[in-house]
Amino acid sequence: MKQSSPKVIKMYAAREEIYPREAKGRYATLRWACVWITQIVFYGLPWLTWNDRQAVLFDLAARKFYIFGLVLWPQDFIYLAALLIICAWLLFLVTAVAGRVWCGFACPQTVYTEIFMWIERKIEGARSARIRLDRQPWTLDKIWRKSAKHSAWWLVALWTGISFVGYFAPMRSMMAGIGALSLGPWEWFWIGFYALATYGNAGWLREQVCKYMCPYARFQSAMFDKDTLIVTYDRERGEPRGVQTAERTKGDCIDCTLCVQVCPTGIDIRNGLQYECIGCAACVDACNGVMDKIDLPRGLIRYSTDQAMEKGWSARQIGAHIVRPRVLIYSALLALIGIGFGTALALRTPLKLDVIRDRGSMGREVGDGVIENVYRLQVMNTGETAHRFHIVVSGLPGVRLADQEEVLLDGASTRAVPVRVQTERAALTGGSHAIMFELSAIDQPSLKVTEKAVFIVPR
């Protein structure tokens, strides 16, 4: 008896190349508007100036974040944490209302993939032309088209890498350094790394980033409910598929597969919602275009909700169910955090003071019954205007500064100021006593800060 060979089970399926067809319509126009807005902001911000400096600069070497008129220091990390929390809650709110609309219209992966596909279409042609080009043997025409496409991709990716590093190093000086080939190794590394990431993700990986690498696609279902707007196919109206004839009546779907051809992740939305769907609505534009040509109503594929599809709700009924407990909770938390964040920024004093007592001297008698303690005042002017500050100490009878009472501090700078504090021993008992330092701007009395310290009297 002949023994059969063991069956080989492949655990990996090779990727099938996706050739997305260009979609035209309302959502395609909106998607390109998002591309323009996001890229004008991303590429343009590093070139804006504010108070004779770059408007937005995250200067890691100097440990300062410049955001227009705001200067943040490492001590202000709480504001960055609050901003990240706001972004997270905003994403939760948008997802609960409109599904993966962020992914489909404003995500950097979608934006740069859209740019790279536009370049591809301009050089290699439409979908059918690209398929033919990839299947034909290497010719002079194929070589120059492929070379031109990848060269254009690299130019966009390289400029993207330069713009990204321009948020962390002054853009104008960095461009001069690029021209003179005098940048430091870290600048060259991050420009190359971000350019390579852009080229690889938008040019080669594309839908694989959304399907396999992005965690958002995996946990999005936890934020969906039956009233979340998603791209849906009206099965009751569309089935059975096929072209209508005099002998047989079919559904409105003529099975043209244009909805599949325009999908950037290569799914068939007629099979129901899938985690690969990024909500870009390219299939909606394609289907609406077909419906217009065959004189049928639009909306065979549309933004709707599970409940609306089950119960046949109108657009007004769908809108009435947007306000629900989940959305209200997200909105309330987002509003509270946003108000707290805005209030904290508005009440933020652009002056910080940290008092460090000299631990090498626990308090000493300097003659005539005078006790002296030495401190180091770490003064930080987080504003961008230079000020002369007046130092005052209080909290004990006769307490005074033995040396400088004023300090000049430039804008967005810090300085360590050593001071000696003295008082009469006769009025005090041995041990530790609380004192208070006050720092106030001479030209702006409302700009002041206080800090507690301890004064030691030897026993």
N, C-alpha and C positions, 0 to 999 in steps of 0.2 A: 504494500500500500504506500503510495507516494505521499510523503509528508509535506504539507503546505507550508510555505514560507511565512514567517510572522508578519503581521500587518503593521506597517509603519504609520504612526500617527504624528503628523506634523503639528508642532505647538506654535509655529510662527507662520503667518500668512504674509507673503510678499506684498508690498504696497502697490496698488494699482494707480497709475498716473492719472491725475484729475486735470481736465482741460476745461475750466469754467468758461461758459459763454458769457459775453457781455450782456448785462441786463440794463434796460432803460425804462424809466418810469419815476413815479413820485419818490419811492424809497431810495432808488439809486441816486437821485438828485440830492436827497437829504444826506445820504452816506458821503457823497463827495463834498457837500458843504461841511460836514464834520472833518473830513480830511483837510480841507483848506484852513478851517479855523484852528484845528490842533497844530498843524504844521507851521502856520504863521506865528502862533504863540511860541512853539518850541524853538524854531529857528530864529525868531526875532528877539526874544527876551534877552539873550546874552549880549545883544548889540545896543540895548537901551542904556542910557546913562541917567544917574540920579545923584545930585550933590557931587558932581565931578568924579563919580565912580560908577562901576557897573551896577545897574539897578537891581539885578538878582544875581547874587554870588554867594556860594557856599564855600567860604574860605576855610578849608580844613586845617591848613598850616597855621593860620592865625587864630583858629577856633572861633570864627565869627561867621554868622549867617546874615547876609544883607538881603532884605526883601523890601525893595523900594525905600520908604522912610523908616523901616523897622530894622533894628540890629539885634540879633539874638545871640546869646552866649551859651556855653555848655550848661550854665545854671538855669537856662530857660528851656531845658529839654521838655518840661511839662507841657509847653505850648505845642511842640511837635507831636507829643503823644496825644494831646487833645485833638489836633488836626487829623491824625491818623484814625482816631476813633470816629470823628465826624465823617470821614470818607467811608469808613466801614459801614456805619449806620445808613449813610446815604445810598450805598450800594445795596444794602438789605431792602431799603424802602423801594428803590427803583425796581429791584428784582421782584418783590412782592406784587408790584403794580403791573409791570410791563415785561417780566421775564428777563431774558438775556439781551435786552436792548443795548446795554453797554458794550457787550461783546460784538454785536453786529454793526455798531456805528462808530464807536469812539475808542475801542481798545487799540493800543499801539500795534498789536499783531495784525488786526484787521486793517488798520490804516496803512501800514507799510506794505502789507500784502496787496492792497488795492493799488498802491503806487507802482509796485513792481509788476503787477499784472497789466497795468496801463502801458508801461514801457514795453512789456512783452508783446502786447497786441499791436503797438505802433511799429515794432521792428519785424516781428514774425507773422503778423496778420491775425485774422479771426480764428475761432476755435478749429474749424475744419482745416485751415491752412497750417496751424500749429501741429495738428495731428499728422498731416501728410509730411510736414517737414521732419518730424521726429522719426517717422517710419522709413523715409528714403535714405539711401546711402549718403556718405559724406561727399559733398560736392563743394565747389567754390562758393556757390550761393549760400549753402547751409553753413559753411565755416564762417563767412563774414557776418551772417545774421546772428549766429550764436555768439560770436566774438563781440559784436556790437551790443547785444543784449546784456551780456555779463559785464562788459565794460561800463555800461550805463548803470547797472545795478551797483557795481563797486563805487562809482562816483557818488551815487546817492547815499550808500552805506558809509562811505568815508566822510562825507559832509555831515551825516548824522552823528558819527563818532566824534568829530571835531566839535559840533554843537553841544553834544552831551558833556564833554570835558570842559567846554566853555562855561558851564555852570559852576565848576569847581576851581578853575584857573581863569584869571582875567582874559577875556576873549581877544582883545586887541594885542596885548603883549604876546599871547600864545600864537596868534597868526604871524606876528613878526618872528617868533621863534621857529615856527614851521618853515617860513621862507629862508631863514638862515640856518636851518637844520641844527638848532641849538636847544631844542626842548630836552627836558630831563627824561630819564628812562621811564618813570611812572606815567608821564603824560603820553609818551609814545605807546606804552603798553595799553593804556585805557582807550586811547583813540583806536588802536588796532583791534582790541577786544570787542568794543561796542560796534565797530564797523563789521567785524566778522559775525557777530551775533545778529545784526540786522540783515546782512547778506544771507546768512544761513537760514534764519527763521522765515523771512519774507520771500526769499527766492527759492529755497529748496524744501524746507520742512512744511511750511504753510499750514494746511489743515491738521497735520500731525501734532503741532503745538496745541491746537484747540482740543484735539481728541485724546491725546495721551499725556501731555505735559502740564496743561493748565488744571490746577485743582478746582477751579470754579465750576468747571463742567461736571465734576463728580459730586459736589455737594449742593448744586443748584436746586435739585428736587426737594431738598429740605425747606426751601424758601418759597416753593410754589404751592398754590392751592387751586381749588376749582374756579376761582375768580381772578386768576392771574392771566393777563393777556399773553398769548403765545401765537405763533404762526400755526394755523390749523387748516386742514383740508376738509371741506364739507362733503363727507362721504354720502350722505343721503341724497344730495343733489348730483354728485359726480358719478356715482356707480349705477349700472355697470358701464365700464369704460368702452370707448370705441366711437367711430364715426357714425353719425345717424344716417340711416337710409330709409327709403320709402317702405321697405318690408319690415324693418326692425327699429325700434326706438331704443336708443342708448341714453346713458346719463350725459351730463354736460361735459364731462371730461372726455376729450377726444384722443387721449393717450399719446399726445405729441412729444412727451418727455422733456419739454423745454424747462419744466420746473427742476428736473434733475440736472440738466445740462448747465444751468446757471448757478447751481448750488456750489459754493466754495469748498464745502466739506464732502460733496459727492453723495448725499443721502437723497432718498425719495420721500418727500414730506407726506405723500399719500399713504405711507405705511404707518402714520401716526407720529407723535412727538418722540424724538430720539435725543439722547444726550449730546450727540454731535451737532445738533442744530444750534447755531449761534444767533438766531433771530434777526438775520440781516434783511429778510423780506425780499431777497432777490427773486425767489420763486413767486411771490405775490405779484411783482411787476411783470414777470414773464407770463403768468397765467392771465392777468388782466389784459395784457396785450393780445393774447389769443382770443379771449372772450370778446374783445372789441371787433376783431376780424370776422368772427362767425356770428356776430349780432346776438350775443347772449349777455346776460347781466354780469357785471364784475363781482368778484368776491367768492369765487369757487375756492380759492386759497386766500386766506385773509387773517388779519389779527383778530382773534376772538378768545373766548374762554371755554373751558370744559362745560360749565353749566349752561352757557349761552348756546353751545352746539346741541346739548341734550334737550333744552327747553325751547329752542328757537327764539331766543331773545333778540330784540332790536338793539341798535347802538345806544339808544337812550337807556335801556334797561341794563346794558353792560356798564355804562358809566355810573348808574345809580348804585351798583354793587362794588365800585372801587373803594368807597369808604366803608371799611369793615374793621373789626377789632385789631387784626394784625397790622394793618396800615396805620390805624390810629396810634397804636403803641409805638411803632417805629417813628412816626411823625412827632409824637410827644417827646420821646427820648432824644431825637435829633434836635428838636427845638430847645430843650433844656440844656443839652451839651453846647449847642451853638450860642445860646444866650450867655452861658457861663464863660465860654471861650472869649466871646466879644467883650464881656464885662471885664474879665481879667486883663485883656490887652488894653482896654481903655483906661483902667486904673493902674496899669503898670508904671512904676516909677523908674525912669531911666538912670537910676543911681543906686549902686549897691555898696555896702560897707561890711567888711568882715574884720573883727578885732581879734588879734592873736597876742596873748600875753607872753613875754619873754620867760620861758621856763627855766632859763639859766639863773635867773634872779627872782627869788620868792618874795621880794620886797626888802628894801635896804634903807638904813638911816644914813642920810647924807650930811648930817650936822645940824646943830641948833634945833633938834627935835623935829626935823622934817623927814617924812617917809616918802620914798620914791619907788614907783613901779614903772617898768618899761614895757611898751606895747608896740606892735606893728599893725598899722591900719592898712588893710588891703582895700583900696578904693577903686571902684570900677564905674566909669562914665559910659553907660551903654548908649547914650544919645550921640549925635554927630556934631554937636556944638561944644566948643571948648568953654570951660567955666573955671573961675577961681572960687574955691570952696573955703568956708570958715569952719574951723574945728572947735567945738565946745565940749567940755566934760563937766558932768554934774553928778549929784547923788550923795556927796559927803560934804560936811562943813569945811569951807576953805579949800576945796579941791581945785586944782588949776593945772594948766599945761606949763611945763618948764621951758619949752622951746617953741617951735613954729606953730602958729595958730591958723595959718593959711596954706593952701596947696593949690597949684595950678595943674589942671588935667585937660589934655586934649580930648577931642571927640572920639568915641569908640576906642577908648584906651583904658588901661589899668595901671596902677602904680602902688608900690609898697611905701608907706610913710611911717618911719619910726618916730615915736613920741614918748616923752617922759612925763608922767603924771605925779604931782606932789601934793601933800597935805600935811597939816600939823598933827604930830603924834598925840599931843595932849588931849585932843578932842575925840580920840578913838581908843577902843580896846583892841587887844591882839586878836588876830584871826582874819577871816575874809569878809569883805564888805562889797555890796553891789554898787556899781557906778554905771553911768550912761554916757556914751559918746553920741554927739549930734554933729552931722555934717550937712551944711546948707550952702547953696550957691549964693554968692554975694550979689550977682546981677539978676538972680531969679529966686527970691526968698522962698517961694512955694516949692522949689526943688530941694528937698531935704530928706534925710534918712537918719534913723537912730539905731543904735546897737548896744546891747548890754555887755558888761564885762565884770571882772572880779578884781578888787583891789586888796592886796595882802599886806597886813600889818604884823611885823614880827612880834612874838610874845616876849 
